Amino acid sequence: MPDNARSIYQKITKAHRLETEQIRKKSGWYSLIRLLLFVLSIFFLAVQLNSNPILAIILSISAIILLFVFVRMSSKLTARRKMLTELIRINEDEVGVLDWNYDGFDSGVEYFDASHPNSSDLDIFGENSLFQYLNRTSLSKGGDRLADLLSQPSEADDILTRHEAIEELSEKLNWRQLFLASGRMSEETREDLTQLNIWLDEQPYYTKNRFYRIFLVVLPSLTILSLVLAFLWIPYNIPIFFVLLQLGIVGVNLRQINHHHNQVSRKYNLINNFANLIRLVEEENFKSENLRELKEGLSSSGISAGLQLKKLARLVIRFDHRLNMVMAVVLNGVFMWDLLCVLWLEKWKTANAAEVPGWFDILGKFEALNSLANFRFNNPDSVYPVISKDEIMIEAESLGHPLIPGKENIRNEMKISQTGEFMLITGSNMAGKSTFLRTVGVNLVLANAGSPVYASKMKWKPVRILSSMRVKDSLSSRESTFYAELKRLRMIIEVLKTGEKVMVILDEILKGTNSRDKHFGSEMFIRQLLKENCGGMIATHDLELSKLEEEFPGRLLNYSFEVQIEKEEFIFDYKLRRGSCQTLNATELMKKMGISIEDKN
């Protein structure tokens, strides 16, 4: 099906390119027509005005009206062409993903946290990470929501309803791509949203001030009336007085006005595109419970969130008229326009401020679900894991890593039957131990998020994952690798002391110290884990640890990855086997690297 997905993406790209070319040609004709209509409007006035002024005016106005009609039609074509350009980019990026190039999507490096219980070990965030592979978000709320799903396990009920939502969205390819393209066109930044939220949180002033509410009606009315009467009989100094008075009142409030304007200025496109995203949700029919609830959340107060944001966008663009100096003087002199806009915005805020954060959160949830649905579409052989209702912590068949290309992605079966059971995995260098640990860990993260997993079958308990695999020293904190790992192991012990059921994944415990202390410390730590409310996997080169299986039968089970050496060549099959490792390759690897190895015996 990746090939099927590829053909679908390529077919969509071809159709969008064809439509783009048609729009380009049509836009050229529209430009010529607009020019012709402009010339005709001048021509009718110049030629007919003296002989037949009424006909000249009618024809000229008709040409101007048609001119504006074609200007509007051209604007729509321009907007459609921008949308098509974004859709083409999306489909080209998806073809790139099928070729294992997902540089076109944000890596989520801002969510990287070295202290997180597993994300740094399992490559959840950062370049070439699971987040980047999955990420089809364009809004900061969408990225936040996807990161949350990948950072901590969801409740069982939420996972099951999410399965239905993801499956439904996976079949709505055109809708998902339109949603992503609309989000990208908003060009929203976290700072934009922060400024908007600050404005929403501020208490209104002018709507609560009776003086301004009255004067914003009375003074503009008197000013307009005096301007009309000035053409009849009253002195011109009366309307001039009212104009100057209104300009003065606006000037007194200029600091407050500028504060409001700085928070919403030039955000028309942002707010309008948010409204378009909400409209896409409101106009789509959903069957799954999760998606229906999210959609209903956009009209929980009985009003359409999309219409309300459209209204806000119009208010913002009206407020931005003050950026034109001539318009600012005229509008403020006649209507106290700036204060009127602030009043309108405050009224809108009073009616909607409490709902807006929820609207943005819902858009973020849709983006996160779209990301997981896209993963499902690109990987139709993925499956929805079944939540274990018995003692089994995880059981999987044909389990692979979603970020490893096809032929290199060797699938394995594994099972941890109960809490208190550990897999002790031994093997030679490069045999696949660490990759297998990450394969299990990443699929558990996907399962905990409510996503399909990269397996033919999987059953698991949605518990937290604690890992220690890629511990590094820290020069700034003056921590050695050994000390950093001890802190990591202490974190695991502290969580276990709370009684929380967890999955523990360890790769080469205490590798930062000498072999004797390493063996003793590893054995003691394993013995402690076997007493706790957890299960998991431990990879090690220390074959002596495999003898613990005899002491803990049914609880510590030996598994291994083997290597065959034929004519000084290493052959890895990366298949998990029962039992401890029988073949070592470190010496042979050193020889291949040109390191002289002498047998002292």
C-alpha positions in Angstrom: 0.0 0.0 0.0 2.9 2.5 0.4 3.1 2.1 -3.4 -0.7 2.6 -3.6 -0.3 5.7 -1.4 2.5 6.9 -3.6 0.3 6.6 -6.7 -2.5 8.4 -5.0 -0.2 11.3 -3.9 1.3 11.5 -7.4 -2.2 11.5 -9.0 -3.4 14.3 -6.7 -0.2 16.3 -7.4 -0.8 16.0 -11.2 -4.4 17.1 -10.9 -3.4 20.1 -8.8 -0.7 21.1 -11.2 -3.2 20.9 -14.1 -5.7 23.2 -12.2 -2.9 25.6 -11.3 -2.0 25.9 -15.0 -5.7 26.5 -15.9 -5.8 29.2 -13.2 -2.7 30.9 -14.5 -4.2 31.1 -18.0 -7.5 32.3 -16.6 -5.8 35.0 -14.5 -4.0 36.3 -17.6 -7.4 36.8 -19.3 -8.9 38.4 -16.3 -6.0 40.9 -16.2 -6.6 41.9 -19.8 -10.3 42.2 -19.1 -9.7 44.4 -16.1 -7.4 46.7 -18.1 -10.0 46.9 -20.9 -12.8 47.8 -18.5 -10.7 50.5 -16.9 -9.9 52.0 -20.3 -13.6 51.8 -21.3 -14.7 53.6 -18.1 -12.3 56.5 -19.1 -13.3 56.3 -22.7 -17.1 56.6 -22.0 -16.5 59.7 -19.9 -14.1 61.3 -22.4 -16.2 60.7 -25.5 -19.8 60.8 -24.4 -19.8 63.2 -21.4 -20.4 66.3 -23.6 -22.9 64.8 -26.0 -24.8 62.5 -23.6 -23.6 62.9 -20.0 -26.2 60.6 -18.5 -25.3 57.7 -20.9 -21.6 58.4 -20.3 -22.0 58.2 -16.5 -24.2 55.0 -16.8 -21.7 53.3 -19.1 -18.7 54.4 -17.1 -20.2 53.2 -13.8 -21.2 49.9 -15.4 -17.6 49.4 -16.6 -16.3 50.2 -13.1 -18.8 47.7 -11.5 -17.7 45.0 -13.9 -14.1 45.9 -13.1 -14.7 45.3 -9.4 -16.4 42.0 -10.2 -13.4 40.8 -12.1 -11.1 42.1 -9.4 -13.0 40.0 -6.9 -12.9 37.0 -9.2 -9.2 37.4 -9.7 -8.7 37.5 -5.9 -10.5 34.2 -5.6 -8.3 32.7 -8.3 -5.2 34.0 -6.4 -6.4 32.4 -3.2 -7.2 29.1 -4.9 -3.7 29.1 -6.5 -2.1 29.6 -3.2 -4.1 26.7 -1.8 -3.1 24.5 -4.7 0.5 25.4 -4.3 0.3 24.3 -0.6 -1.5 21.1 -1.5 1.1 20.3 -4.2 3.8 20.8 -1.6 2.0 18.5 0.9 1.7 15.7 -1.6 5.3 16.0 -2.7 6.4 15.9 0.9 4.3 12.7 1.4 6.0 11.0 -1.5 9.3 12.1 0.1 8.2 10.4 3.4 7.5 7.2 1.5 11.2 7.5 0.4 12.2 8.0 4.0 12.8 11.7 3.7 10.7 13.7 6.1 12.7 16.9 6.3 9.7 18.9 5.1 8.1 18.5 8.5 8.9 20.1 11.8 11.1 17.9 14.0 9.6 18.9 17.4 13.0 19.7 18.8 11.4 22.3 21.1 9.7 19.4 22.9 13.0 17.5 23.5 13.6 16.9 27.2 16.6 14.9 28.3 15.0 14.3 31.7 11.9 12.7 30.3 11.4 9.1 31.3 11.9 7.8 27.7 11.7 10.3 24.9 15.4 11.0 24.5 16.2 7.2 24.5 13.5 6.3 22.0 14.1 9.3 19.6 10.7 10.7 20.0 11.6 14.3 19.4 14.3 16.0 17.2 15.8 15.4 13.8 14.7 12.0 12.2 12.5 11.4 15.2 9.1 9.7 15.6 7.5 13.1 16.0 8.9 14.4 12.7 7.8 11.2 10.9 4.2 11.6 12.3 3.9 15.4 12.4 1.3 16.8 10.1 0.5 19.8 12.3 0.8 23.5 11.3 -0.4 25.2 14.5 1.5 25.5 17.7 -1.5 23.9 19.5 -1.4 21.0 17.1 2.3 20.4 17.8 1.7 20.7 21.5 -1.1 18.1 21.4 0.8 15.6 19.3 3.8 16.0 21.7 1.5 15.4 24.7 0.2 12.2 23.1 3.7 10.9 22.5 4.9 11.9 26.0 2.6 10.1 28.3 0.1 7.2 28.1 -3.6 8.0 27.6 -6.5 6.5 29.5 -7.8 3.2 28.1 -11.2 4.7 27.1 -9.6 7.6 25.3 -7.4 5.2 23.4 -10.3 3.2 22.2 -12.3 6.2 21.0 -9.2 7.6 19.4 -8.8 4.4 17.4 -12.2 5.1 15.8 -11.4 8.7 15.1 -8.1 7.9 13.5 -9.6 5.2 11.3 -12.3 7.5 10.1 -9.8 10.4 9.4 -7.5 8.0 7.6 -10.1 7.7 4.9 -10.7 11.4 4.6 -7.4 12.2 2.7 -8.7 15.2 0.8 -10.2 16.8 4.0 -7.0 16.1 6.0 -4.8 17.7 3.3 -7.1 20.7 3.0 -7.0 21.1 6.8 -3.2 21.0 6.8 -2.9 23.4 3.9 -5.3 25.9 5.5 -3.3 25.7 8.7 0.0 26.3 7.0 -1.4 29.3 5.1 -2.2 31.0 8.5 1.5 31.1 9.2 0.7 31.2 12.9 3.5 31.5 15.4 3.5 30.8 19.1 4.1 34.5 19.7 0.9 35.4 17.7 -1.2 33.1 19.8 0.5 34.4 23.0 -0.4 38.0 22.1 -3.9 37.0 21.2 -4.4 35.2 24.5 -3.0 38.2 26.5 -5.5 40.5 24.8 -8.3 38.0 25.5 -7.3 37.8 29.2 -7.4 41.6 29.7 -10.5 43.1 31.3 -12.6 45.4 29.1 -12.6 49.1 29.9 -14.6 51.0 27.4 -17.7 48.7 27.4 -17.9 49.3 31.2 -17.5 53.1 30.9 -20.9 54.7 30.4 -19.3 58.0 29.4 -17.5 56.5 26.4 -20.5 54.4 25.4 -22.7 57.5 25.3 -20.1 59.8 23.6 -19.3 57.2 20.9 -22.9 57.5 19.8 -23.7 61.2 20.5 -20.5 62.9 19.2 -20.3 61.1 15.8 -24.0 61.8 15.3 -23.6 65.5 16.1 -20.5 65.7 13.8 -22.3 64.1 10.8 -25.3 66.3 11.4 -23.2 69.5 11.6 -21.3 68.5 8.4 -24.6 68.1 6.5 -26.1 71.3 7.9 -22.8 73.2 7.1 -23.7 72.8 3.4 -27.0 74.6 4.1 -26.8 77.3 6.7 -24.7 76.8 9.8 -21.1 78.1 10.1 -18.3 75.7 9.1 -16.6 76.3 12.5 -19.2 74.1 14.2 -18.4 70.8 12.4 -14.7 71.7 12.6 -15.1 72.0 16.4 -16.7 68.6 16.6 -14.1 67.1 14.4 -11.3 68.5 16.5 -13.0 67.5 19.7 -13.2 63.9 18.5 -9.6 63.9 17.4 -8.7 65.2 20.8 -10.6 62.5 22.6 -8.9 59.9 20.5 -5.6 61.5 21.2 -6.1 61.4 24.9 -6.8 57.6 24.6 -4.0 57.0 22.1 -1.8 55.0 24.5 -4.7 52.6 25.3 -5.7 52.4 21.7 -2.2 51.6 20.6 -2.0 48.9 23.2 -5.1 47.2 21.9 -3.9 47.6 18.3 -0.5 46.1 18.9 -2.1 42.9 20.2 -4.5 42.3 17.3 -2.9 44.3 14.4 -2.1 42.5 11.2 -3.7 39.3 12.5 -6.5 39.3 9.9 -5.0 36.5 7.9 -4.3 34.5 11.1 -7.8 34.8 12.6 -9.5 34.4 9.2 -7.6 31.1 8.6 -8.5 29.9 12.1 -12.1 30.6 11.1 -11.6 28.7 7.8 -10.2 25.7 9.8 -13.2 25.7 12.1 -15.5 26.0 9.1 -13.9 22.9 7.6 -14.7 21.0 10.8 -18.2 22.5 11.1 -19.1 21.5 7.5 -17.7 17.9 7.7 -19.8 15.0 8.8 -18.2 12.7 11.3 -19.3 9.3 12.6 -16.9 8.5 15.4 -17.8 9.6 18.9 -14.5 11.4 19.5 -14.7 13.6 16.3 -18.4 14.4 16.9 -17.7 15.6 20.4 -14.8 17.8 19.2 -17.1 19.2 16.5 -19.8 19.9 19.0 -17.2 21.7 21.2 -17.0 24.4 18.5 -20.7 25.4 19.1 -21.0 24.6 22.8 -22.4 28.0 23.6 -25.0 27.8 20.8 -23.0 29.9 18.4 -20.8 29.0 15.5 -17.1 29.4 16.4 -16.3 29.9 12.8 -18.7 32.8 12.3 -17.5 34.4 15.5 -13.9 34.3 14.4 -14.9 35.6 11.0 -16.6 38.5 12.8 -13.4 39.1 14.8 -11.3 39.1 11.6 -13.5 41.8 10.1 -13.2 43.9 13.2 -9.4 43.6 13.1 -9.2 44.6 9.4 -11.5 47.6 10.3 -9.1 48.6 13.1 -6.2 48.3 10.7 -7.7 51.2 8.6 -5.8 53.5 11.1 -2.6 52.4 9.5 -3.5 54.6 6.6 -2.8 58.1 7.8 -5.4 59.9 5.7 -8.1 57.4 6.6 -7.1 57.6 10.2 -7.6 61.3 10.4 -10.9 61.3 8.5 -12.4 58.3 10.3 -11.4 59.5 13.8 -12.5 63.0 13.1 -16.0 61.9 12.0 -16.6 58.7 14.0 -13.8 58.5 16.7 -13.0 55.3 14.7 -10.2 53.9 16.8 -12.3 54.1 20.0 -15.3 52.6 18.2 -13.2 49.7 17.0 -11.8 49.1 20.5 -15.4 49.2 21.8 -16.5 46.6 19.2 -13.5 44.4 20.0 -14.2 44.6 23.7 -17.9 43.6 23.1 -16.7 40.7 21.0 -14.2 39.7 23.7 -16.8 39.8 26.4 -19.1 37.5 24.5 -16.4 35.0 23.3 -13.1 35.2 25.3 -14.0 32.3 27.5 -14.6 30.1 24.5 -11.6 30.9 22.3 -8.9 28.9 24.1 -11.2 25.8 23.8 -11.7 26.4 20.1 -7.9 26.6 19.5 -7.4 23.4 21.6 -10.0 21.6 19.5 -8.1 22.6 16.3 -4.9 21.3 17.9 -6.6 18.0 18.7 -7.8 17.6 15.1 -4.2 18.2 13.9 -2.8 15.6 16.2 -5.5 13.1 15.1 -4.8 14.0 11.5 -1.1 13.2 12.0 -1.9 9.7 13.4 -4.5 9.2 10.7 -1.8 10.0 8.1 0.5 7.4 9.6 -2.3 4.9 9.3 -2.9 5.9 5.6 0.8 5.6 4.7 1.1 2.3 6.6 -2.1 0.3 5.9 -0.5 -2.9 7.3 -0.3 -1.2 10.7 -2.8 -2.5 13.3 -4.7 -1.1 16.2 -3.3 -2.8 19.4 -5.7 -4.5 21.8 -5.6 -3.4 25.4 -4.7 -6.3 27.7 -7.4 -7.3 30.2 -5.3 -10.1 31.7 -1.7 -10.1 33.1 0.1 -9.8 29.7 2.1 -6.5 29.6 2.9 -6.8 25.9 2.6 -9.4 23.2 3.4 -8.6 19.6 3.8 -10.4 16.3 5.9 -9.2 13.4 6.9 -6.1 15.3 9.0 -3.6 13.4 10.4 -0.1 13.8 8.3 2.5 11.9 11.4 4.6 11.1 13.5 1.8 9.5 13.1 1.3 5.7 11.4 -1.9 4.4 14.1 -4.5 3.7 16.2 -3.3 6.6 13.3 -3.6 9.0 13.5 -7.1 10.5 10.3 -8.0 12.3 10.3 -10.0 15.6 7.9 -11.5 18.0 8.0 -10.9 21.7 6.0 -11.4 24.9 6.1 -10.2 28.5 3.5 -12.4 30.1 3.0 -10.6 33.4 4.1 -7.9 35.8 7.4 -8.9 37.4 8.7 -10.6 34.2 11.8 -9.3 32.4 13.5 -10.2 29.1 17.3 -10.4 29.5 18.7 -9.9 26.0 22.3 -10.7 25.3 24.1 -10.5 22.0 27.3 -9.5 20.2 28.0 -6.0 19.0 25.7 -4.7 16.2 23.5 -7.8 16.5 20.4 -5.6 17.0 19.8 -5.5 20.8 19.4 -1.7 21.1 17.4 -1.5 17.9 15.0 -4.1 19.2 14.6 -2.2 22.5 13.8 1.0 20.6 11.4 -1.0 18.4 9.4 -2.2 21.3 9.6 1.2 23.1 8.5 3.2 20.0 5.5 0.9 19.4 4.5 1.2 23.0 4.6 5.0 22.7 2.4 4.8 19.6 0.0 2.4 21.4 -0.2 4.6 24.5 -1.0 7.6 22.2 -4.0 5.7 20.7 -2.2 5.2 17.4 -1.9 2.2 15.2 1.4 0.3 15.7 4.0 -1.2 13.3 3.1 -4.9 13.8 0.7 -7.5 12.5 -0.7 -8.0 16.0 -0.2 -6.5 19.4 -1.7 -6.6 22.9 -0.4 -4.4 25.7 -1.2 -2.6 28.9 -1.1 1.2 28.6 1.5 2.0 31.3 4.3 4.5 31.6 7.7 3.6 30.0 10.9 4.2 32.0 14.1 3.8 30.1 17.9 4.2 30.5 19.6 3.7 27.2 21.5 6.7 26.0 22.8 8.5 29.1 25.5 11.1 28.5 27.9 13.0 30.6 27.4 16.7 31.1 30.3 19.2 31.1 28.0 22.1 32.2 26.6 20.1 35.2 30.0 18.4 35.9 28.4 15.0 35.7 30.2 11.9 34.5 28.4 9.3 32.4 28.3 6.9 35.4 26.8 9.5 37.7 24.3 10.6 35.1 23.2 7.0 34.7 22.9 6.5 38.4 20.6 9.5 38.6 18.5 7.9 35.8 18.3 4.6 37.7 17.4 6.5 40.8 14.5 8.1 38.9 13.2 4.6 38.0 13.4 3.4 41.6 11.6 6.5 42.9 8.7 5.9 40.5 8.6 2.2 41.4 8.4 3.1 45.1 5.0 4.8 44.4 3.6 1.4 43.4 2.8 2.6 39.8 2.9 -0.2 37.2 5.5 0.6 34.6 7.5 -0.9 31.7 11.3 -0.6 32.2 13.7 -0.7 29.2 17.4 -0.7 30.0 20.4 -0.9 27.7 23.7 -2.0 29.1 23.4 -0.9 32.8 26.3 0.9 34.4 28.4 1.0 31.3 30.4 4.0 32.8 32.3 2.0 35.4 34.7 -1.0 35.6 33.6 -4.5 34.6 33.6 -5.9 38.2 31.4 -3.1 39.6 29.3 -3.1 36.5 28.5 -6.8 36.9 27.8 -6.6 40.6 25.7 -3.4 40.3 23.7 -4.7 37.3 22.9 -7.9 39.2 21.8 -6.0 42.3 19.6 -3.7 40.2 18.0 -6.6 38.3 17.2 -8.3 41.6 15.6 -5.1 42.9 13.5 -4.7 39.7 12.2 -8.3 40.1 10.7 -7.3 43.4 8.8 -4.3 42.0 5.5 -3.7 40.2 7.0 -3.6 36.7 8.1 -5.7 33.8 10.5 -4.9 30.9 13.6 -5.6 28.9 17.3 -5.4 29.7 20.0 -5.6 27.1 23.6 -6.5 28.1 26.9 -7.9 27.0 27.4 -9.4 30.4 26.7 -13.1 29.8 27.2 -13.9 33.5 23.9 -12.1 34.1 22.1 -14.8 32.1 22.7 -17.3 34.9 20.1 -15.4 36.9 17.4 -17.2 34.9 18.0 -20.3 36.9 17.4 -18.4 40.1 14.3 -16.7 38.8 12.6 -19.1 36.4 9.6 -17.7 34.6 10.4 -14.2 35.7 13.8 -13.5 34.1 13.9 -15.0 30.6 17.0 -15.2 28.4 16.8 -14.0 24.8 19.6 -13.2 22.4 20.6 -11.9 19.0 23.3 -14.0 17.3 25.9 -13.4 14.6 27.5 -15.9 12.2 31.1 -15.4 11.1 32.0 -16.8 7.8 35.3 -16.2 6.1 35.9 -13.2 8.5 32.6 -11.7 7.4 29.7 -11.0 9.9 26.2 -12.2 9.0 23.4 -10.7 11.1 19.9 -11.9 10.8 18.6 -9.6 13.6 16.1 -12.2 14.8 15.3 -12.6 18.5 16.0 -16.1 19.8 15.2 -17.8 23.1 18.3 -18.4 25.3 21.5 -16.6 25.9 24.0 -15.5 23.3 26.5 -18.1 22.1 28.6 -16.0 19.7 30.8 -13.0 20.5 32.4 -10.7 17.8 34.2 -7.9 19.6 37.7 -9.3 18.9 36.9 -10.0 15.3 35.5 -6.5 14.9 38.7 -5.0 16.3 40.8 -7.0 13.9 38.7 -5.7 10.9 39.4 -2.2 12.1 43.1 -2.8 12.0 43.7 -3.2 15.7 46.4 -5.7 16.4 45.1 -8.5 18.6 47.6 -11.0 20.1 46.6 -14.2 21.7 48.5 -14.3 25.0 47.9 -18.0 25.3 
